[in-house]
């Protein structure tokens, strides 16, 4: 099941919890970061986790916010110094595919 389908299932099965989670996400978006920078931060965090399905979602959002491929790639490569090569290897290809499709 893809990330978007999983999230929709979350919304359908636990609407009150999903609303609360979405409220938390919205509140964090007023923290002084523009939308593009916020998405690039999410990409780096998700690459640290090796979370490829989240990478796909956030890369699309970053591109919509004006991020270039070099910025997306840079956010992923930045994780090398923190978690090694595993996140880069897991996430770079799905990120490129998502960026090209967005």
C-alpha positions in Angstrom: 0.0 0.0 0.0 1.5 3.4 -1.0 2.1 6.3 1.3 -0.9 8.3 0.1 -3.2 5.2 0.5 -1.8 4.6 3.9 -2.4 8.2 5.0 -6.0 8.1 3.6 -6.6 4.9 5.6 -5.3 6.7 8.7 -7.8 9.6 8.0 -10.7 7.2 7.3 -10.0 4.9 10.3 -9.1 7.6 12.9 -10.5 10.9 11.7 -10.2 12.6 15.1 -6.6 11.6 15.5 -5.8 12.5 11.9 -7.4 16.0 12.5 -5.3 16.4 15.6 -2.1 15.3 13.8 -2.9 17.7 10.9 -3.4 20.5 13.4 0.1 19.8 14.8 1.6 19.8 11.3 -0.1 23.1 10.6 1.1 24.7 13.8 4.7 23.7 12.9 4.5 25.4 9.6 4.3 28.8 11.3 7.8 28.4 12.8 9.5 30.9 10.5 10.5 28.5 7.7 9.2 29.1 4.2 7.4 26.1 2.6 10.4 25.1 0.4 12.8 25.1 3.3 10.4 23.2 5.5 10.0 20.5 2.9 13.8 20.2 2.4 14.1 19.7 6.2 11.5 17.0 6.1 13.3 15.3 3.2 16.6 15.3 5.1 14.8 13.9 8.2 13.0 11.2 6.3 16.3 10.3 4.5 17.9 9.8 7.9 15.2 7.3 8.7 15.4 5.7 5.2 11.7 6.4 4.9 11.3 6.2 1.1 7.5 6.5 1.0 7.7 9.8 3.0 10.5 11.0 0.7 8.2 10.6 -2.3 5.5 12.7 -0.8 7.8 15.4 0.5 9.9 15.6 -2.7 6.7 16.3 -4.6 5.7 19.0 -2.1 9.2 20.5 -2.2 9.1 20.8 -6.0 5.7 22.4 -5.8 7.2 24.9 -3.3 9.9 25.8 -5.8 12.8 23.4 -4.8 15.2 22.4 -7.5 16.5 18.9 -7.9 19.9 20.0 -6.7 18.3 21.3 -3.5 16.4 18.1 -2.9 19.5 16.0 -3.7 21.6 18.2 -1.4 19.1 17.7 1.5 19.5 13.9 1.0 23.3 14.0 0.7 23.5 16.1 3.8 22.5 13.0 5.8 25.8 11.3 4.9 27.6 13.0 7.8 24.9 11.9 10.3 23.8 8.4 9.4 26.1 7.2 6.6 25.3 6.1 3.2 22.2 3.9 3.9 19.7 6.7 3.8 21.2 8.1 0.6 21.2 4.7 -1.1 17.6 4.0 0.0 16.2 7.5 -0.8 18.0 9.0 -3.8 16.4 6.9 -6.5 12.8 7.3 -5.3 13.4 11.0 -4.7 14.6 11.5 -8.3 11.7 9.5 -9.7 9.2 11.5 -7.6 10.9 14.8 -8.6 10.7 13.9 -12.3 7.0 12.9 -12.0 5.9 15.9 -9.9 
